[in-house]
Amino acid sequence: MKEIKAYRGHIRNWVALCEELSIDKSLSREDRERDILIKAYEKWGSKMADHMHGMFAFAIWDSDEKKLLCVRDQFGTKTFYYYVTADGELLYGNDIRDIISQPGFKKELNIDMLQIYMSLTYVAGEDTFFKGLKKLMPGCTLTWCKGEMKIERYWKPEFNPDNDKSLDDWSDEIHETVGQMMREIKTDDEVAESFLSGGVDSSYVLAMSDAEMSNSCGYDDERFDESGLAKKTADILGKKNSRCLITPETYFENIPYVMYNMEQPLGDASAIVFAIACKATAEHTKLCYSGEGADEFFGGYNMYRNAERYGDNLKTFYVGNTNIMKEEEKQRILVNYDPEVLPINLVKHIYEETEGLDPLTKMSDVDIQIWLEGDIYLNVDKMSTAAGLEIRMPLTDRRIFDIASRLPSKYKVTEEQNKVAFRKAAAKVLPDEIAFRKKLGFIVPIRIWLADERYNADVRAKFNSDYAAKFFKIDEINAIFQDYIGGNSDNWRKIWTIYTFLVWYEEYFIKR
């Protein structure tokens, strides 16, 4: 007998799998996906994920073999954790809170992770902030049989540039494949909305979808408010648009909620906005599209333009999309500093895998394997789940990545433009003003709000708390804060990263 012990996700190619595995396509989604997982396991065993497209993390118990198989999708869009107790029992599941509440779990802080967090602002790699609790990494399986664990990697990003095709050929292939994703992303009886920032990714997804309503965030401060662009885009595409106004009061009120439901600290300031947007969107739909994945696959970040200049030196410093605090500064502010715990150690294997490839490919691969899993997908999964909203990301798919893996870097980034081929594909359904709009990023006015005494009282309090003194030299972190208040706005991310850790620590080690 086979039993699904844990599952979170959405299987996109369910129609083809139902036909191949002789499953009744009229079943409810829950029953259909359960049958797909069990029959796929019976047919392909631990290789089953090679036949599945979508977002998933699950565990199957085989009572005949007395064996547990745990699988996480290729990019890590859904979370999966495991822990071996002192008695040799395996605890596992999609959520940390479920694991730490079980008998046999010993809740201890993994202090080494703080050192990594202070640079990256997210939890990277297989370790977590809970000692002994680990992530099953993307593209990996975990097998547990008779008290023995085996972890295997069934998929990894591989790049084989094809220089024989033209830019038009590539844009045609991208566009055709995105169209296929949109046909698979939902069933005819489901009604979906779509997040919209006004950038090319979310605009392309909206234009290719049947969603009638788009959802955007905005601020009263015109310097940061891009919701006007989103509304204009929606109007051009003949779609409705719902605007969620983010006030500083709402933003700060939601920080404990976010850190609790994220289950690990995340120093990405946009995560709070995203959480608020998920709650607002869940009031009128339970299914929404989002455009994550294209930037990392197709060369979307402006910093990628510097790739050639960095050259082989990348492997000495590039650890992903964020790196806000150097080792000397961490050594100065942390009570416990270990010179052996370095962020660069997390990506050495990636540089080994990409040896001989161009610098842009190396940067992209680090972000695909480290940043996407640790920050972007974690945020989407945890905040949507907390709000009761299901988010599907049509641009995150092995078939989309397959194109990106063959796409030469010259069709990803030039001196003038990023996502060259992707934008040309999007221009087939979007006006040029949207398809080729400069990437702005997701702006949050936290740089200003943190300096405002109306909102930063809790920051000050936590910076001077007894538990902050366990981890930080209080005078040093307050000096950074005062430097920021005095006008050095570049310090905001350091303050925010320290603060989010302290909020999370209070939620999990002080209150509970």
N, C-alpha and C positions, 0 to 999 in steps of 0.2 A: 504493500500500500504506500502511496505517495501523498504527502500532505504539504500544503503551502503554509509555512510557519510565519512568514513575514513577506509583505509585498507593498511597494508603492511605485506607481508608474502608469504609463500609457503605451501600449504596443501598437505601433502605427501600421505595420504590414499584416494586420490581423486577418484580412480577407484571404491573402495568399496562404497564410499559415493554417487557417481553418480548412482551406481546400486540401492542402498537403497532408494535414493531420486528421482529416475526416471529422471535423468539428462542426456542429450545427451553428450556422451563422446567425440564426434568429435568437440565439440565447442572449440574455442580458449581458451587459459589458462585464460585470463582475464574474458571472459564471463562465463566459467566453474566455476571459483572460486566465482564469484559474485552469480551465481545460487546456488552453494553449501551453501554459507553463508545465503542467504535468505531462502532457503528451510529447512536448518538445524534449523534456528531460528523458522520457522513456525512449525516444528515438535517437537523440544526439548526446545525451549525458552532459558532461561538463562543457561540451562544445556548443550547447544550445544557443548561447548568446550570439554566435556567429550568424545565426539564421534570423535574428530578431532586430528590428529597427524601432527606435523609440527611446523612451526615458524609463529606466527601471532599476530597481534594486530589490532582491528577493532572496528567500531561503526556502529550500525544499527538503523535507525529511523523507528519506526512503527507509521505511521500517523493515523491508526485506533485507536490505544491505546494512541496516543500522548505521546509516550514513547521512550526514547533513551537507547539502550543497548550497553555498551562498554566492550570489552573482551580483556584480555592480556593472552598470552599462559603461560603454566605451569612454564617455567623457565625464562621468560622475555627476550627472544631473540630479540624481536622487542619492540621499545619504544612506550609509550602512556602517554600523559599528560592531565591534566585538570585544570581549573581555574574558580572560581565563581566571577563574577564582583560585584561591589558595587550595581548594579541594579538587582542582582539576576539572571543574565544570565550565562549559562554554556559555556565556551570556551574549546575546546578539539581538540586533534589530535595527529598524530605520531611525529610531530616536534614542538619544542619550538618556533622556529622563526615564524611559522604560527600563533601561539597563541598570542605571544607578539605584533604582528603587527595589531591585531584586535582592533576595538573600545571597550573601556571598560577595557582594560588591563592597569594596573598601574605598570610600571616597577620600582621595588624597590629591592635592594639587601637583601637577607636573610643572615644577618651577622652571625647567629648561625652556618650556614653550613660551614663557614670558619674554625671554631674550629674543626668540625668533619673531614673536609678535611685535616687539618694539621696532623692528625694521620693516616687516611686511604688512602689518596692520590686519593680518588674518592668520588663521591656523593652517599652515602649509605642511604637506607630507602626511605620513601615516599616523603620527602621534597626535594626541589631543592634549587639552589642558587637564584632563583627568589621568592620573598615573595608571598605566596599564591598559587603559581604554584606547583602542586603535580604530582607525578607519580602514575599511576595505577600500583600496584605492581603485580608481577608474580602470576598466578593462581587466579586472582581476576576478578570480574565483577563490573561494575558501572552501576546502573540504575538511570535515571533521568526522573522524571514524575511530571508534574505540579509544577515545582520548588523545588521538593524534591529529594535529592540524597540518594541512598542506595548503599553501597559497601559491597560485600560479597566475601568470599574466597571459591572458588569451589574446589581447590586442594592444597595440601601441601605435602612436602616430608614425607613419613612414612617409617620406617625401621623395618623389621621383619626377623632377621637372621635365616637361615635354615641350621642347622648343619648336616643334613642327607645326603647331596650330597658330592661327592668327588671333588677334584680339576679338574680332567678330565671332570666330568659332567658339572661343571661350565664353563670351557673353551669351551666346545662344545656348550653350550647354548649361550654364548657370541658370538661365531663365527657364529652360525646359525642366530642370530638376526641381527648382523652387515650385513650379507649377505642380509637379508630382507630389511634393510634400504637402501642398495645400489641399490636394484631393484626398490625401490620407489622414490629415490632421484631425478630422472629426467625422462623425457619421451624419447622415442627412437629418436625423431627428434632433441633433444637438444644436443649440443656439450659442454662438460665441461672440464676445466683444474683443477689442484689441487695444493694447496699450500703444500710445502714440506720443513720441517726443518731438516730432518734426524732423528728425534726422532720417537718413536714407533707409536704415535697416527697418525701423518700425513702420515707416511710410510704405516701403516695398511690401512688407507682410500685409499691411492693411489693404493696399491696392490689389493684391493677389487673392485676398480672402473674400468670403461672403459676409463678413461682419458689417453690421450697419452702424454700430456705435463704437466710437473710439474714446479712450480715457487718458487724460493728461493731468499733470500737476503744474501748479503755478504759485507765484508769490506776489504780494502787494508791491514789493520793490521791483521796479521796472528793470533795474540793472541785472537782475537774475532771472526774470520771468521770461521763459520761452514758450509759455502756453499759447501766446498769440500765433507763433509759427505753427504750432500743432493745429490750432483752430483753422488757420488758413489752409493748411494741408488737407485737413478733413473736408473743408468746403470744396476745394478743388476736386477731391475724389468723390464728392457727393455723399459723404458720410456725416453722421451726427458726431458731436463731440461733447464729452462731459469733463468739466474742469474741477479738479480738487484743489482748493486753496490751502496752502501750507502756511500756517502762522508759526512764529517762534514758540508761542505757548504750547500749541499742539505738538510741535516737534519735540520739545524737551519733555513733555508729559509722556511721550511714547518711548523714550529711551529704555527704561526698565523693562517694558513690555517686549521690546525688540531683543534685548540681551537675554531675557529669560527664554523666549521662544526660539532664538537662534541657537541656544544651548552651549555655544562657545562665543567668546567675545569677537566682535567684528568692528574694526575701526574704519569702515567705509561709511562716510557720512551720508551717502545717498541711500543706505539701507533703511534709515529711519523714514525717509520720504517714501520709499518703496512700500514699506509696511503700512503707512497711512493710506497710500494709494490702493493697496490690496484690500484694506478694510472698506474703503469707500466704494470700490468697484464691486465687491461682494454683496453690496446692498441691492444691486440690480442684475447681477449675473453670477453664475457659478463656474463659468469657463471663459478664459481670456487668452489671447495670443500675446507673445512677447518676442522681441527680435534678437535675443542674445546669441552669440557665437560667431557672427560674421566678422567682427573686428579682428578677432584672433586668427580666424581661418584665412581671411583675405587681405590682411594688412591694413587694418583700420585706424591704428593709433598714430598720431603725428610723430611720436618718438621713433617709430619704425623708419622714418626717413634718414635717421642718423646711423642706421645699421652698418652700412658700408664703412663709415668713418670709424666705427668701433672696431670692426674687423675681428681678429682672433682674440683681442683683449676682452671681448664679451665674457668669456668664461671665468674671468677674474672678478667680475663685479655684477653682471646682470642676473638677478634672481627673480625677475618678474616685474609686473606693472608698477609696483610700489617698492620703495626702499628709502624710508624717511629718516632713519637714524643710523649713523655709523657706529662702529664698534667702540671708538673712543668715548663717544657720548653715552652709550649704554653702560660702559664701564664706570663712568662718572656718576650716573644716577641710580644704578641698581645696587641693592644691598648685596645680592649674590650674583656674581658675574663669572662665567666659565668661558675661558678663551677658546675652548674646544667646540663650543656650541655656536656654529656659524651658519647663517642662511645659505651661503654658497654651497655648503655640503649637501643641501637638499636637491641641487640641480646638477651636480657633477655627472650623474648617470645620463642626464639628458644631453649634455655636451658630448659625452662619449657616443651616444646614439646618433648625433648629428655631425660627427666628425667628417670634414670634407664638404659639407654643405655651406651655402652662403650665409652671411650674418643675419639677414632678415629671417630666413627659415629657422635659424637657431633661436632668435628672439621669440618668434611666433610659437615654437614648440615649447619653450619654457612657459609661456603664458597659457597655452592650451593645457599643459599637464599640471601646472601649479596654481596659477591665478584663477582660471575658470572654475576649477574644482573647489578651491579654498575660499573664494570670495563670491563670484558672480552666481554660480549655480546653488551654492549654499543659501545665499540670500533669497533667490527665487523660490527654492523649495520650502524653506522654513517659514518665510513670511506669508506665502500664499496658503500653505497648510494651516497656519495659525488663524488666518482670516476665513478659512472655509472656502477658498477660491482655488480652482485648478488652473494652472498655467501650462500651456504647451508652447514649445519653442521650435517652430518649423525650420529655422536656419541651423539648429543644432542637430545634425544627422550625419551618419557615416557617409551617406551618398553625397551630401554637400561637401563634407570634408574631403572625399575622394577627388573632387574637382580641384579643391584648394591645394591638395597634396601634389597634384600634377601641374598646377599653374605656375609658370616661371615668375620669379620675383619682380621682373620688369612690368608684369601686368597686375601686380599688387600695389606697388608703391613707386612713384616718381618724385622728383624734386618738387613738383607742383601739386601733386594729388595723391591721396591714398585710396585704397580699394578700387583701383582703376577698372578692372574687368567687372567687378561686382556692380559698380555704379553704372557702367554701360548696360549691363543686364537690366538693372532697375529702371533705366531710362526708357525701356520698352513700354512701361506702363505709368511712368511718372514724368511730369514736366522736368526739363533740365534744371530749373531753379531748385527743385527738391532733390533730384537724383545726384546732382553735383554740388549740393550745399556743403560748405565747409563743416568738418566735424567740430562740434562745440563741447562735447562731453556733457555729463549730467551735473549741472551746477546747483550747489546748495549754499545759501548765505551763511553757513555756520562760521565762516571766517570772521564775519562781522558780529554775529549773535553771541559768540563765546566771549567777546570783549564787553558785552553789555551787562551791567550790574543787575538788570531786571531778570536776567536769565542764567547767570553763571554762579549763583549762590551755591548750588549743589556741587559744582565743580570745585569751588574753593573748599567746601566742607570735606569732600572726599580726598582732596589733595593733602588735607591736614588730619586725616583720620588715623586711628590707631592701626587699622589694617593696612593702610597705605604705607605706614612705616615698616611693615614686615618686608615690603618689596622694594621700596624706593627711599632714597635719601631725601627727606622732606624738604630740606633747604634747597636742594638742587632742582627738584621739579617745580617748586614755587618760584625759583629764579627764572625758569623757562616761562612760567605763566606771567610773571611780572614783566619780562622782556616783551612778551606778546602784547600785554595791556599797554605797554609803553610805545607800541607802534610797530614792532617786528611781527607783522601778520603772517610771515612764513612759518612761524612756530605753531600755528593753529593745529596742524595735523599731529604734531607731537603731543600737544595737550589733549586732543581728542582721543588719541590712541591710549594714553594713560588713563583717561577718564572712562572710556568704554570698558577697559579691563576692570577697573574698580567697581563700576556698576554691575558688571557680570559677576564679579567675585562676591559682592554683597548678596546678589540674588541666589547664588548657589552654595556659598560657604558661611554666610552670616545669618540670613533670614531662614535658611532651611538646613 
